[in-house]
């Protein structure tokens, strides 16, 4: 199977529960107050948005989202995107946002790809095998000594480590080749997108985190995750602000308890869970909060 694998929200949520032990610990509990988005933003100086499920579903803007971002700017708020979308170059992402009606500047968009590149810059110079659609431009990744992994078994043995960046086009054969190569010779695995799933027009797609946790479940390896809910991407977003903002004046808005809400709370931010379009769409949100033990400050249908 090529393209995006599809999965239903109940199965995706169960998968997040199964990998909870590899995610950060929960710090504090929110109040889970039901509210309209416009009614909760006044106390905050900075609003951080997840992308998929909050601003867009696949290549489609969520109605009203761009207007909400503009209203925040008009009210004097700072805004930024903190996304686990790592599969495309920043230029591609900026073109998409502008096409969908959003006015984000490049400095306002921070992704797990950024966090990954920052992290591996500290590594020895290695040759990397990339989980990435071979038809997508490498962009910032072009500076690496790297090859995109496809169906050639030899390629998996030629590299010094693996970067799991985009799962579009990833197949069971390629996953099997990756597992076999790691069994023969354990090497570093860095995950540029910790998401298990992402909302798209035809359902939830499987993302690199899904395949990374599968590696960890089946083999004696511990992938390094870069992106929400882990702290590096939030730290990076805060360092790119024009002026410092205290953590308690930041609101993180996302659709996924185990990435956006957990990561935002660990960073000391207030959190708002969006329910209408994302990974929990169609599920009982109160039950999901109880099962996960991850409680947002606010629950909003959309922004």
C-alpha positions as a Markdown table, in Angstrom:
| # | Residue | x | y | z |
|---|---|---|---|---|
| 1 | Unk | 0.0 | 0.0 | 0.0 |
| 2 | Unk | 1.3 | 3.4 | -0.9 |
| 3 | Unk | 0.0 | 6.8 | 0.0 |
| 4 | Unk | -1.4 | 7.5 | 3.5 |
| 5 | Unk | -2.7 | 4.5 | 5.5 |
| 6 | Unk | -6.0 | 5.2 | 7.1 |
| 7 | Unk | -7.1 | 4.4 | 10.7 |
| 8 | Unk | -10.2 | 5.2 | 12.8 |
| 9 | Unk | -10.1 | 7.5 | 15.9 |
| 10 | Unk | -10.9 | 4.8 | 18.4 |
| 11 | Unk | -8.0 | 2.6 | 17.2 |
| 12 | Unk | -5.7 | 5.6 | 17.1 |
| 13 | Unk | -6.6 | 6.6 | 20.7 |
| 14 | Unk | -6.0 | 3.0 | 21.9 |
| 15 | Unk | -2.6 | 3.1 | 20.3 |
| 16 | Unk | -1.7 | 6.3 | 22.1 |
| 17 | Unk | -2.7 | 4.7 | 25.4 |
| 18 | Unk | -0.4 | 1.7 | 24.6 |
| 19 | Unk | 2.6 | 4.0 | 24.1 |
| 20 | Unk | 2.0 | 6.3 | 27.1 |
| 21 | Unk | 5.0 | 4.8 | 29.0 |
| 22 | Unk | 7.3 | 6.3 | 26.4 |
| 23 | Unk | 5.8 | 9.8 | 26.6 |
| 24 | Unk | 6.6 | 12.5 | 29.2 |
| 25 | Unk | 4.9 | 12.5 | 32.6 |
| 26 | Unk | 1.9 | 14.6 | 33.1 |
| 27 | Unk | 2.4 | 17.7 | 35.2 |
| 28 | Unk | -0.7 | 19.1 | 36.9 |
| 29 | Unk | -4.3 | 18.9 | 35.7 |
| 30 | Unk | -6.5 | 21.3 | 33.8 |
| 31 | Unk | -10.1 | 22.2 | 34.5 |
| 32 | Unk | -11.5 | 20.8 | 31.2 |
| 33 | Unk | -13.9 | 23.8 | 31.0 |
| 34 | Unk | -16.2 | 23.7 | 28.0 |
| 35 | Unk | -16.0 | 27.1 | 26.2 |
| 36 | Unk | -16.0 | 29.0 | 22.9 |
| 37 | Unk | -12.5 | 29.7 | 21.8 |
| 38 | Unk | -13.0 | 33.4 | 21.6 |
| 39 | Unk | -13.9 | 33.5 | 25.3 |
| 40 | Unk | -10.7 | 31.9 | 26.6 |
| 41 | Unk | -7.9 | 33.9 | 25.0 |
| 42 | Unk | -8.0 | 37.2 | 26.9 |
| 43 | Unk | -5.4 | 36.1 | 29.7 |
| 44 | Unk | -2.8 | 35.0 | 27.2 |
| 45 | Unk | -0.1 | 36.9 | 25.3 |
| 46 | Unk | 0.9 | 34.1 | 23.0 |
| 47 | Unk | -1.3 | 31.4 | 21.4 |
| 48 | Unk | 0.4 | 28.4 | 19.9 |
| 49 | Unk | -1.5 | 26.4 | 17.4 |
| 50 | Unk | -1.2 | 22.8 | 16.3 |
| 51 | Unk | -1.8 | 22.6 | 12.5 |
| 52 | Unk | -3.6 | 19.4 | 11.5 |
| 53 | Unk | -7.0 | 19.2 | 13.2 |
| 54 | Unk | -6.9 | 22.8 | 14.4 |
| 55 | Unk | -6.0 | 25.0 | 11.4 |
| 56 | Unk | -6.4 | 22.4 | 8.6 |
| 57 | Unk | -7.5 | 18.9 | 7.7 |
| 58 | Unk | -5.0 | 17.6 | 5.1 |
| 59 | Unk | -4.9 | 20.3 | 2.4 |
| 60 | Unk | -8.2 | 21.9 | 3.5 |
| 61 | Unk | -8.5 | 24.9 | 5.8 |
| 62 | Unk | -10.9 | 24.5 | 8.7 |
| 63 | Unk | -13.7 | 27.1 | 8.3 |
| 64 | Unk | -13.2 | 30.1 | 10.5 |
| 65 | Unk | -9.6 | 29.2 | 11.6 |
| 66 | Unk | -7.8 | 31.9 | 9.6 |
| 67 | Unk | -10.3 | 34.5 | 10.8 |
| 68 | Unk | -9.7 | 33.5 | 14.4 |
| 69 | Unk | -5.9 | 33.9 | 13.9 |
| 70 | Unk | -6.5 | 37.4 | 12.4 |
| 71 | Unk | -8.7 | 38.3 | 15.4 |
| 72 | Unk | -6.0 | 37.4 | 17.8 |
| 73 | Unk | -3.5 | 39.6 | 16.0 |
| 74 | Unk | -6.0 | 42.4 | 16.0 |
| 75 | Unk | -6.4 | 42.0 | 19.8 |
| 76 | Unk | -2.6 | 42.4 | 20.2 |
| 77 | Unk | -1.8 | 38.7 | 20.7 |
| 78 | Unk | 1.2 | 36.9 | 19.4 |
| 79 | Unk | 0.5 | 33.7 | 17.4 |
| 80 | Unk | 2.6 | 30.8 | 16.2 |
| 81 | Unk | 2.3 | 27.3 | 14.8 |
| 82 | Unk | 4.0 | 24.4 | 16.6 |
| 83 | Unk | 3.5 | 21.4 | 14.4 |
| 84 | Unk | 4.7 | 17.8 | 14.1 |
| 85 | Unk | 4.5 | 18.1 | 10.3 |
| 86 | Unk | 8.0 | 17.2 | 9.3 |
| 87 | Unk | 7.6 | 15.6 | 5.8 |
| 88 | Unk | 7.8 | 18.8 | 3.8 |
| 89 | Unk | 10.3 | 21.7 | 3.5 |
| 90 | Unk | 9.4 | 25.0 | 5.3 |
| 91 | Unk | 8.8 | 26.7 | 2.0 |
| 92 | Unk | 6.2 | 24.1 | 1.1 |
| 93 | Unk | 4.4 | 24.6 | 4.4 |
| 94 | Unk | 4.5 | 28.4 | 4.1 |
| 95 | Unk | 3.0 | 28.2 | 0.6 |
| 96 | Unk | 0.3 | 25.9 | 1.9 |
| 97 | Unk | -0.6 | 28.2 | 4.8 |
| 98 | Unk | -0.9 | 31.2 | 2.5 |
| 99 | Unk | -3.0 | 29.3 | 0.0 |
| 100 | Unk | -5.3 | 28.3 | 2.9 |
| 101 | Unk | -5.7 | 32.0 | 4.0 |
| 102 | Unk | -3.3 | 32.1 | 6.9 |
| 103 | Unk | -0.9 | 35.0 | 7.4 |
| 104 | Unk | 1.9 | 33.3 | 9.4 |
| 105 | Unk | 5.4 | 34.6 | 8.9 |
| 106 | Unk | 8.1 | 31.9 | 8.5 |
| 107 | Unk | 9.5 | 32.8 | 12.0 |
| 108 | Unk | 6.0 | 32.0 | 13.4 |
| 109 | Unk | 6.0 | 28.4 | 12.2 |
| 110 | Unk | 8.1 | 25.9 | 14.2 |
| 111 | Unk | 8.0 | 22.2 | 13.3 |
| 112 | Unk | 9.4 | 18.9 | 14.5 |
| 113 | Unk | 11.6 | 19.0 | 11.4 |
| 114 | Unk | 13.3 | 22.1 | 12.9 |
| 115 | Unk | 13.8 | 20.3 | 16.2 |
| 116 | Unk | 15.2 | 17.2 | 14.4 |
| 117 | Unk | 17.7 | 19.2 | 12.4 |
| 118 | Unk | 18.8 | 21.0 | 15.5 |
| 119 | Unk | 19.2 | 17.7 | 17.4 |
| 120 | Unk | 21.2 | 15.8 | 14.8 |
| 121 | Unk | 23.5 | 18.8 | 14.2 |
| 122 | Unk | 25.0 | 17.8 | 17.6 |
| 123 | Unk | 25.6 | 14.2 | 16.3 |
| 124 | Unk | 28.8 | 13.0 | 14.7 |
| 125 | Unk | 28.6 | 13.3 | 10.9 |
| 126 | Unk | 26.6 | 10.2 | 9.9 |
| 127 | Unk | 25.0 | 8.9 | 6.7 |
| 128 | Unk | 21.3 | 8.8 | 7.3 |
| 129 | Unk | 18.5 | 6.6 | 5.8 |
| 130 | Unk | 15.3 | 8.7 | 5.5 |
| 131 | Unk | 11.7 | 7.5 | 5.9 |
| 132 | Unk | 10.3 | 10.0 | 3.4 |
| 133 | Unk | 8.3 | 10.1 | 0.3 |
| 134 | Unk | 11.0 | 10.0 | -2.5 |
| 135 | Unk | 8.8 | 12.3 | -4.6 |
| 136 | Unk | 9.0 | 15.2 | -2.1 |
| 137 | Unk | 11.8 | 17.8 | -2.3 |
| 138 | Unk | 14.4 | 17.4 | 0.5 |
| 139 | Unk | 14.5 | 21.1 | 1.3 |
| 140 | Unk | 16.5 | 21.6 | 4.5 |
| 141 | Unk | 17.4 | 17.9 | 4.5 |
| 142 | Unk | 19.5 | 18.3 | 1.4 |
| 143 | Unk | 22.5 | 19.4 | 3.4 |
| 144 | Unk | 22.6 | 15.9 | 5.1 |
| 145 | Unk | 24.5 | 12.9 | 3.8 |
| 146 | Unk | 21.4 | 10.9 | 3.3 |
| 147 | Unk | 19.4 | 8.6 | 1.1 |
| 148 | Unk | 15.6 | 8.1 | 1.0 |
| 149 | Unk | 14.7 | 4.5 | 1.8 |
| 150 | Unk | 12.6 | 2.6 | -0.7 |
| 151 | Unk | 12.6 | -1.1 | -1.6 |
| 152 | Unk | 16.3 | -1.7 | -2.0 |
| 153 | Unk | 17.4 | -3.9 | 0.9 |
| 154 | Unk | 21.1 | -2.9 | 0.5 |
| 155 | Unk | 20.3 | 0.7 | 1.3 |
| 156 | Unk | 19.2 | -0.1 | 4.8 |
| 157 | Unk | 22.6 | -1.6 | 5.6 |
| 158 | Unk | 24.6 | 1.2 | 4.0 |
| 159 | Unk | 23.5 | 3.9 | 6.5 |
| 160 | Unk | 24.7 | 4.8 | 10.0 |
| 161 | Unk | 21.3 | 5.8 | 11.4 |
| 162 | Unk | 17.7 | 6.4 | 10.5 |
| 163 | Unk | 15.5 | 9.5 | 10.4 |
| 164 | Unk | 11.7 | 8.8 | 10.4 |
| 165 | Unk | 10.3 | 12.0 | 8.9 |
| 166 | Unk | 7.3 | 11.3 | 6.7 |
| 167 | Unk | 5.2 | 8.1 | 6.3 |
| 168 | Unk | 3.5 | 9.0 | 3.0 |
| 169 | Unk | 4.4 | 6.1 | 0.8 |
| 170 | Unk | 5.9 | 3.9 | 3.6 |
| 171 | Unk | 4.9 | 0.3 | 3.2 |
| 172 | Unk | 4.9 | -2.9 | 5.2 |
| 173 | Unk | 7.8 | -4.1 | 3.0 |
| 174 | Unk | 9.9 | -1.1 | 3.9 |
| 175 | Unk | 9.0 | -1.4 | 7.6 |
| 176 | Unk | 10.1 | -5.0 | 7.5 |
| 177 | Unk | 13.4 | -4.1 | 5.8 |
| 178 | Unk | 14.0 | -1.4 | 8.5 |
| 179 | Unk | 13.3 | -3.9 | 11.3 |
| 180 | Unk | 15.6 | -6.5 | 9.7 |
| 181 | Unk | 18.4 | -4.0 | 9.2 |
| 182 | Unk | 18.2 | -2.9 | 12.8 |
| 183 | Unk | 18.2 | -6.5 | 14.0 |
| 184 | Unk | 21.4 | -7.1 | 12.1 |
| 185 | Unk | 23.1 | -3.9 | 13.3 |
| 186 | Unk | 21.5 | -1.6 | 15.9 |
| 187 | Unk | 21.9 | 2.1 | 14.9 |
| 188 | Unk | 20.4 | 5.4 | 16.1 |
| 189 | Unk | 16.7 | 6.1 | 15.2 |
| 190 | Unk | 15.5 | 9.7 | 15.3 |
| 191 | Unk | 11.8 | 10.4 | 14.9 |
| 192 | Unk | 11.1 | 13.7 | 13.2 |
| 193 | Unk | 7.3 | 13.3 | 13.7 |
| 194 | Unk | 6.2 | 11.6 | 17.0 |
| 195 | Unk | 2.5 | 11.7 | 15.9 |
| 196 | Unk | 0.8 | 8.3 | 15.6 |
| 197 | Unk | -1.8 | 9.8 | 13.3 |
| 198 | Unk | -2.8 | 13.0 | 11.5 |
| 199 | Unk | -6.3 | 14.2 | 10.3 |
| 200 | Unk | -6.7 | 14.2 | 6.6 |
| 201 | Unk | -9.7 | 14.5 | 4.3 |
| 202 | Unk | -10.3 | 10.8 | 4.1 |
| 203 | Unk | -9.6 | 10.0 | 7.8 |
| 204 | Unk | -6.6 | 9.6 | 10.1 |
| 205 | Unk | -3.3 | 8.8 | 8.4 |
| 206 | Unk | -0.5 | 6.8 | 10.1 |
| 207 | Unk | 2.5 | 8.9 | 10.8 |
| 208 | Unk | 6.2 | 8.2 | 11.6 |
| 209 | Unk | 5.5 | 7.9 | 15.3 |
| 210 | Unk | 3.3 | 4.9 | 14.6 |
| 211 | Unk | 6.1 | 3.0 | 13.0 |
| 212 | Unk | 8.7 | 4.2 | 15.5 |
| 213 | Unk | 6.8 | 2.8 | 18.4 |
| 214 | Unk | 6.3 | -0.4 | 16.5 |
| 215 | Unk | 10.1 | -0.7 | 16.3 |
| 216 | Unk | 10.4 | 0.0 | 20.0 |
| 217 | Unk | 7.7 | -2.6 | 20.8 |
| 218 | Unk | 9.3 | -5.3 | 18.7 |
| 219 | Unk | 13.0 | -4.7 | 19.2 |
| 220 | Unk | 15.4 | -3.7 | 21.9 |
| 221 | Unk | 15.8 | -0.1 | 20.7 |
| 222 | Unk | 14.8 | 3.3 | 22.1 |
| 223 | Unk | 14.0 | 5.8 | 19.3 |
| 224 | Unk | 14.7 | 9.5 | 20.0 |
| 225 | Unk | 11.6 | 11.5 | 19.5 |
| 226 | Unk | 11.8 | 15.2 | 18.3 |
| 227 | Unk | 8.4 | 17.0 | 18.4 |
| 228 | Unk | 5.3 | 17.2 | 20.5 |
| 229 | Unk | 4.9 | 16.2 | 23.3 |
| 230 | Unk | 8.7 | 16.3 | 23.9 |
| 231 | Unk | 10.2 | 19.6 | 25.0 |
| 232 | Unk | 12.6 | 20.5 | 22.3 |
| 233 | Unk | 10.1 | 21.8 | 19.8 |
| 234 | Unk | 8.4 | 23.9 | 22.4 |
| 235 | Unk | 11.8 | 25.3 | 23.6 |
| 236 | Unk | 12.6 | 26.2 | 20.0 |
| 237 | Unk | 9.3 | 28.0 | 19.5 |
| 238 | Unk | 9.9 | 30.1 | 22.6 |
| 239 | Unk | 13.4 | 31.0 | 21.6 |
| 240 | Unk | 12.1 | 32.4 | 18.3 |
| 241 | Unk | 9.8 | 34.9 | 19.8 |
| 242 | Unk | 10.6 | 38.6 | 19.2 |
| 243 | Unk | 10.1 | 39.2 | 23.0 |
| 244 | Unk | 10.1 | 36.7 | 25.9 |
| 245 | Unk | 6.7 | 35.5 | 27.1 |
| 246 | Unk | 6.1 | 33.9 | 30.5 |
| 247 | Unk | 4.9 | 30.3 | 30.3 |
| 248 | Unk | 1.7 | 31.0 | 32.2 |
| 249 | Unk | 0.8 | 33.6 | 29.5 |
| 250 | Unk | 0.9 | 31.0 | 26.7 |
| 251 | Unk | -2.0 | 29.0 | 25.5 |
| 252 | Unk | -1.3 | 25.8 | 23.5 |
| 253 | Unk | -4.2 | 24.8 | 21.2 |
| 254 | Unk | -4.3 | 21.3 | 19.8 |
| 255 | Unk | -6.5 | 18.3 | 18.9 |
| 256 | Unk | -4.5 | 15.5 | 20.5 |
| 257 | Unk | -4.3 | 14.8 | 24.2 |
| 258 | Unk | -1.0 | 12.8 | 24.0 |
| 259 | Unk | 0.9 | 15.3 | 21.9 |
| 260 | Unk | -0.5 | 18.9 | 22.1 |
| 261 | Unk | -2.1 | 18.8 | 25.5 |
| 262 | Unk | 0.5 | 16.7 | 27.3 |
| 263 | Unk | 3.4 | 18.6 | 25.7 |
| 264 | Unk | 1.8 | 22.0 | 26.4 |
| 265 | Unk | 1.2 | 21.2 | 30.0 |
| 266 | Unk | 4.7 | 19.9 | 30.6 |
| 267 | Unk | 6.0 | 23.2 | 29.2 |
| 268 | Unk | 3.9 | 25.1 | 31.8 |
| 269 | Unk | 1.4 | 26.4 | 29.3 |
| 270 | Unk | -2.4 | 26.5 | 29.5 |
| 271 | Unk | -4.0 | 24.2 | 27.0 |
| 272 | Unk | -7.1 | 24.0 | 24.9 |
| 273 | Unk | -8.3 | 20.8 | 23.3 |
| 274 | Unk | -10.1 | 21.2 | 19.9 |
| 275 | Unk | -12.6 | 18.4 | 19.4 |
| 276 | Unk | -14.5 | 18.8 | 16.1 |
| 277 | Unk | -12.0 | 18.0 | 13.4 |
| 278 | Unk | -9.0 | 16.2 | 14.8 |
| 279 | Unk | -7.9 | 12.8 | 16.2 |
| 280 | Unk | -10.7 | 12.6 | 18.8 |
| 281 | Unk | -13.5 | 13.5 | 16.3 |
| 282 | Unk | -16.5 | 11.3 | 17.0 |
| 283 | Unk | -15.2 | 9.9 | 20.3 |
| 284 | Unk | -16.5 | 10.8 | 23.8 |
| 285 | Unk | -14.0 | 13.4 | 24.9 |
| 286 | Unk | -14.7 | 13.1 | 28.6 |
| 287 | Unk | -14.0 | 9.3 | 28.4 |
| 288 | Unk | -10.8 | 10.0 | 26.5 |
| 289 | Unk | -9.6 | 12.4 | 29.1 |
| 290 | Unk | -10.3 | 10.0 | 31.9 |
| 291 | Unk | -8.6 | 7.1 | 30.1 |
| 292 | Unk | -5.5 | 9.1 | 29.3 |
| 293 | Unk | -5.2 | 11.0 | 32.6 |
| 294 | Unk | -4.3 | 14.1 | 30.4 |
| 295 | Unk | -6.6 | 17.0 | 31.2 |
| 296 | Unk | -6.7 | 20.2 | 29.2 |
| 297 | Unk | -7.6 | 23.6 | 30.8 |
| 298 | Unk | -10.3 | 24.1 | 28.1 |
| 299 | Unk | -12.3 | 22.1 | 25.7 |
| 300 | Unk | -13.4 | 24.0 | 22.5 |
| 301 | Unk | -15.1 | 22.6 | 19.4 |
| 302 | Unk | -12.9 | 24.7 | 17.0 |
| 303 | Unk | -11.0 | 27.9 | 17.0 |
